[in-house]
Amino acid sequence: MLTKIELENFKSFKNRTIIDLQSTNYKILNNSNVNENGILKGAIFVGGNATGKTNIILSLKLLLDLLFREKLINIGAFKCLFSQESNIKLSYEFIIDEEKIRYCIEYDTKEKSLIEILYVNDKEVLNRIGKSAKSNITENSIFEDLDNKTLILRTIYFNTKFSNYPILKKWFGFLINSIYMDASVRVRSNTYENLSLIDYLDKNGESEVNNFFDKYNFNQRIEYTEKSTGNMISIDTDGDKTIFFKRKGIDEPIPYVFESLGNKNLLNMLPSFFHIVKNSGMLIIDEFSSAFHNELEELLIKFFMTNSKNSQIFIVSHSTNLLSNSIFRPDQEYAVEFNDMYGSKLNRFSNDKPREAQNIEKMYNSGCFGGLPQYNL
């Protein structure tokens, strides 16, 4: 699981910024929101528009893209535009089977050169500077004439699958299982396994979705079929399977295209929730609350926290109702502000030591934690 992110000169984060995912001394939600090793099962980032919230989770997406996507990623495009420094610095720390993995990436936008350092339990196992690298992961420990657009760690993985280094193989399994999605654009996910809604239904059918609907009292179900029949109408798709909603008490087929945006977003999102809950990984969601009722947002977060074991969820949201001690802990909540030429900065709610009985949403909306827009109304 992810335990720490460090950003510097990355997008709106000009100065060194740390996101800590180790639990603090709070006792609330210990049984649901905290892993047995004391690692938090995720975080929520709140704040005004254009403060840098999305940039935090983009740092996770960038890591996944650099390691697994087929097309080359221009790291230089992520440099802070109002910084004179040329180096983008990223560091990610994970605990996998109680072993610590720390991976550092630095990219010089002037020299167009990469630095990569990988530590396992504080022991350096990979060191890459520019076009040369030394590795203790593989038999071929010296690499020369490296491509400055490609991570050497990626190359080693695809060449060896870490066959001689089980902990790194398990770490990459965690990363490969992870999913990034932007709910504002109808939940297009970037994942390294195919989890599109149709592919999911082709493979698994409707039962898991309908069981979720039944358990949480949605009063609806779906059918994935070539023909759906109700009491008054029947719709035949001429051999092409499609999705129909059926509401309890009506029982007539409603084609997917006629459903509400919220129901479409929910249905597209559920396969990713099911996947991450069952398989260790990260579920990273921008604009999480897009077209969702407050109660549905809360249900999805509670479902994840209750049912996941070694997985994490990271969301960007404007829904202050999620800032509740019954949903997230104060050490899982971050306010993001943008301070002109200083860039984005974070405040972890637990830094201000709110009591467990206090109304966190009310405190945030009164400005206690920062990250609150100051408009003239």
C-alpha positions in Angstrom: 0.0 0.0 0.0 1.0 3.6 -0.6 2.4 5.3 2.5 3.8 8.6 1.2 4.0 10.9 -1.8 6.5 13.7 -2.1 6.2 16.4 -4.9 8.4 19.2 -5.8 8.2 21.5 -8.9 5.4 19.3 -10.1 2.4 21.2 -11.7 1.1 23.7 -9.2 3.2 22.2 -6.3 6.3 24.5 -6.6 7.7 23.7 -3.1 8.3 20.3 -1.6 5.0 18.8 -0.5 4.4 15.6 1.5 1.2 13.5 1.5 1.4 11.2 4.5 -0.8 8.0 4.5 0.3 6.6 7.9 -2.5 6.7 10.5 -2.2 9.0 13.5 -3.6 8.5 17.0 -7.2 8.8 16.1 -9.3 5.8 17.1 -12.3 6.4 14.9 -12.9 4.1 12.0 -9.9 2.0 12.9 -11.6 -1.2 11.9 -12.7 0.0 8.5 -10.4 2.9 7.3 -7.0 1.6 8.5 -5.0 -1.4 7.3 -3.7 -3.8 9.9 -0.2 -2.2 9.4 -1.6 1.2 10.3 -1.8 2.4 6.7 -4.8 4.5 5.8 -7.0 3.1 3.1 -7.0 6.4 1.1 -7.6 10.1 1.3 -9.9 12.9 0.2 -8.6 16.2 -1.2 -10.9 19.3 -1.0 -10.5 22.9 -1.9 -11.6 25.6 -4.3 -11.4 25.3 -8.0 -7.9 25.5 -9.6 -6.1 25.1 -6.4 -4.2 21.9 -7.3 -6.3 19.1 -6.0 -6.2 17.1 -9.2 -2.5 17.5 -9.5 -2.0 15.4 -6.4 -3.7 12.4 -7.9 -2.1 13.1 -11.3 1.2 12.4 -9.7 -0.1 8.8 -9.1 -1.5 8.6 -12.6 1.9 9.7 -14.0 3.7 6.9 -12.1 1.3 4.3 -13.6 1.5 5.8 -17.1 5.3 5.9 -17.0 5.6 2.3 -15.9 2.8 0.7 -18.0 1.3 2.7 -20.8 2.5 2.0 -24.3 2.9 5.5 -25.5 5.8 7.7 -24.2 5.0 10.3 -21.6 6.6 13.7 -21.7 7.6 14.2 -18.0 8.7 17.8 -18.8 5.1 18.8 -19.4 4.4 18.4 -15.6 7.0 21.0 -14.6 5.7 23.9 -12.5 5.2 26.8 -14.9 6.0 29.5 -12.4 9.2 28.0 -11.0 12.8 28.8 -12.1 13.9 25.4 -11.0 14.3 22.9 -13.9 14.1 19.6 -11.9 10.8 17.8 -11.3 11.1 15.6 -8.2 8.7 12.8 -7.3 9.0 10.2 -4.6 6.6 7.3 -3.8 6.8 5.1 -0.7 5.0 1.8 -0.3 4.7 -1.0 2.2 4.3 -4.4 0.6 4.2 -7.4 2.9 5.8 -5.3 5.6 8.7 -4.4 3.4 9.3 -0.7 2.5 9.8 0.3 -1.2 10.7 3.8 -2.1 11.0 4.9 -5.7 12.4 8.4 -6.6 12.2 10.0 -10.0 13.8 13.3 -10.9 13.7 14.9 -14.4 15.8 17.8 -15.5 13.7 19.7 -18.1 16.8 21.6 -19.3 19.1 18.7 -19.7 16.2 16.3 -20.5 17.8 13.7 -18.3 16.3 11.2 -15.8 17.3 10.1 -12.4 15.8 7.0 -10.9 16.6 5.5 -7.5 14.8 2.5 -6.0 15.2 1.4 -2.4 14.0 -1.8 -0.7 14.0 -1.5 3.1 16.3 1.5 2.7 18.8 -0.5 0.6 19.5 1.0 -2.8 18.8 -1.6 -5.5 18.6 0.6 -8.6 20.5 3.8 -9.4 20.1 5.5 -12.7 21.6 8.9 -13.6 21.0 10.1 -17.1 21.9 7.4 -19.6 23.7 5.0 -17.2 22.3 2.8 -14.4 23.4 0.2 -11.9 21.0 -2.5 -10.7 20.9 -5.2 -8.1 17.6 -6.5 -9.5 19.0 -8.3 -12.5 22.1 -10.3 -13.5 23.0 -7.5 -16.0 23.8 -4.9 -13.4 25.2 -2.2 -15.6 23.1 -0.4 -18.2 24.5 2.2 -20.7 23.1 4.5 -23.5 19.6 4.5 -21.9 16.7 6.3 -23.5 15.9 9.4 -21.4 12.2 9.1 -22.2 11.8 5.7 -20.7 12.2 4.5 -17.1 14.8 1.8 -16.6 12.6 0.2 -14.0 9.9 -0.2 -16.6 12.4 -1.9 -19.0 13.6 -4.2 -16.3 10.1 -5.2 -15.4 9.0 -6.0 -19.0 12.2 -7.9 -19.6 12.2 -10.0 -16.4 8.9 -9.6 -14.6 11.1 -9.4 -11.5 11.3 -13.2 -11.5 14.2 -13.1 -9.0 12.7 -10.4 -6.8 9.3 -11.5 -5.5 8.6 -8.3 -3.4 9.1 -6.1 -6.5 6.8 -8.4 -8.5 4.1 -8.1 -5.8 4.6 -4.3 -5.7 4.1 -4.1 -9.5 1.0 -6.3 -9.2 -0.4 -3.7 -6.8 0.3 -0.9 -9.3 -1.0 -2.9 -12.3 -4.3 -3.4 -10.4 -4.7 0.3 -9.9 -7.2 2.5 -11.7 -7.4 6.2 -12.5 -10.7 7.7 -13.6 -12.2 11.1 -14.2 -15.9 11.0 -13.3 -16.6 14.3 -15.0 -16.1 12.7 -18.5 -18.4 9.8 -18.0 -15.9 7.8 -16.0 -13.2 7.0 -18.6 -10.7 4.8 -16.7 -7.0 4.4 -17.4 -6.2 1.0 -16.2 -3.8 -1.7 -17.1 -6.4 -4.4 -17.1 -9.5 -4.0 -19.2 -12.3 -2.9 -16.9 -14.7 -1.2 -19.3 -18.4 -1.8 -18.4 -19.2 -3.9 -21.4 -16.1 -6.0 -21.0 -16.9 -6.5 -17.4 -20.5 -7.6 -18.1 -19.3 -9.9 -20.9 -17.0 -11.6 -18.5 -19.0 -11.5 -15.3 -22.6 -10.9 -16.2 -25.0 -8.8 -14.2 -25.2 -10.7 -10.9 -22.6 -8.7 -8.9 -24.1 -5.4 -9.9 -27.6 -6.5 -9.1 -26.5 -8.0 -5.8 -25.0 -4.6 -4.9 -28.3 -2.9 -5.9 -30.3 -5.4 -3.8 -28.1 -5.2 -0.7 -28.1 -1.4 -0.6 -31.8 -0.9 -1.5 -31.5 0.8 -4.9 -34.9 -0.4 -6.1 -33.5 -1.2 -9.5 -31.6 -3.8 -11.4 -30.0 -4.2 -14.8 -30.2 -6.7 -17.6 -27.5 -7.2 -20.2 -29.2 -8.9 -23.0 -30.3 -8.9 -26.6 -34.0 -8.6 -25.7 -35.7 -7.2 -22.6 -39.4 -7.6 -21.9 -41.7 -5.8 -19.4 -45.4 -5.9 -18.7 -46.2 -3.6 -21.6 -43.2 -3.3 -23.9 -40.5 -5.5 -25.3 -37.2 -4.2 -26.8 -35.3 -6.4 -29.2 -31.8 -5.3 -30.3 -31.4 -7.6 -33.2 -28.7 -9.7 -31.7 -26.6 -7.0 -30.1 -26.4 -7.2 -26.3 -27.1 -3.9 -24.5 -27.8 -2.7 -21.0 -31.4 -2.1 -19.7 -32.4 -0.7 -16.3 -35.5 -2.0 -14.6 -37.1 -0.1 -11.7 -39.0 -2.0 -9.0 -42.8 -1.3 -9.3 -42.5 -0.5 -13.0 -40.5 -3.4 -14.4 -40.3 -2.0 -17.9 -37.0 -2.0 -19.8 -35.2 1.4 -19.8 -32.3 1.5 -22.3 -29.0 2.6 -20.9 -28.9 5.7 -23.2 -32.1 7.0 -21.6 -30.9 6.6 -18.0 -29.7 9.5 -15.8 -26.1 10.7 -15.8 -25.8 9.6 -12.2 -26.9 6.1 -12.9 -24.6 5.8 -15.9 -21.7 7.1 -13.9 -22.5 4.7 -11.0 -22.8 1.7 -13.4 -19.5 2.6 -15.1 -17.8 3.0 -11.8 -18.9 -0.1 -10.0 -16.7 -2.6 -11.9 -13.6 -0.6 -10.7 -14.9 -0.6 -7.1 -15.4 -4.4 -7.2 -12.0 -5.0 -8.8 -10.0 -2.9 -6.3 -11.9 -4.2 -3.3 -11.0 -7.8 -4.3 -7.5 -7.1 -5.7 -5.0 -5.0 -3.9 -4.5 -1.7 -5.7 -5.4 2.0 -5.8 -8.7 3.5 -7.0 -7.9 7.1 -8.0 -10.9 9.2 -8.9 -11.1 12.8 -10.0 -14.4 14.7 -9.6 -15.7 11.8 -7.6 -19.1 13.4 -6.9 -20.1 14.0 -10.5 -23.9 13.6 -10.7 -24.1 11.7 -7.4 -26.5 12.3 -4.6 -24.7 12.9 -1.2 -26.0 9.6 0.2 -24.7 7.7 -2.8 -21.2 9.3 -2.4 -21.2 8.3 1.3 -22.4 4.8 0.5 -19.6 4.2 -2.1 -16.8 5.3 0.3 -18.2 3.2 3.2 -18.6 0.2 0.9 -14.9 0.6 -0.1 -13.6 1.1 3.4 -15.6 -1.8 4.8 -14.9 -4.4 2.2 -11.3 -3.6 1.1 -8.3 -5.0 3.0 -5.0 -4.0 1.3 -6.5 -1.4 -1.2 -6.8 2.4 -1.2 -9.1 5.0 -2.6 -8.0 8.6 -3.4 -10.6 11.1 -4.4 -10.9 14.7 -5.4 -14.3 16.1 -4.4 -16.2 19.3 -3.7 -18.8 17.5 -1.6 -18.2 18.7 2.0 -20.7 16.1 3.3 -17.8 13.6 2.9 -15.9 15.5 5.6 -17.4 13.5 8.4 -15.9 11.4 11.1 -18.3 8.6 10.0 -16.8 8.5 6.5 -13.2 9.7 6.6 -10.8 10.3 9.5 -9.2 13.7 10.0 -5.8 12.2 9.0 -7.4 11.1 5.6 -8.6 14.6 4.8 -6.5 17.3 3.1 -7.4 20.9 2.2 -5.6 22.4 -0.8 -5.0 26.1 -1.4 -3.2 28.0 -4.1 -1.0 30.9 -2.8 0.0 32.8 -5.9 3.7 32.4 -6.7 4.2 30.0 -3.8 1.9 27.5 -5.6 -0.3 24.9 -4.0 0.0 23.9 -0.4 -1.7 21.2 1.7 -3.1 21.1 5.2 -3.9 17.7 6.7 -6.9 18.2 8.9 -5.3 16.1 11.7 -2.6 18.8 11.9 -5.2 21.0 13.6 -6.1 18.2 16.0 -9.9 18.4 15.7 -11.7 16.2 18.3 -13.6 13.1 17.3 -16.9 14.6 18.4 -16.6 17.8 16.4 -18.4 18.5 13.2 -15.6 18.4 10.6 -17.7 19.6 7.7 -18.8 22.7 9.7 -15.3 23.4 10.7 -14.1 23.2 7.2 -16.9 25.5 5.9 -16.0 28.0 8.6 -12.4 28.1 7.4 -10.7 26.1 10.2 -8.6 24.0 7.9 -8.0 26.3 5.0 -8.8 25.4 1.4 -12.0 27.4 1.4 -12.7 29.8 -1.5 -13.0 33.4 -0.5 -15.5 34.9 -2.9 -17.3 38.2 -2.5 -21.0 37.3 -2.3 
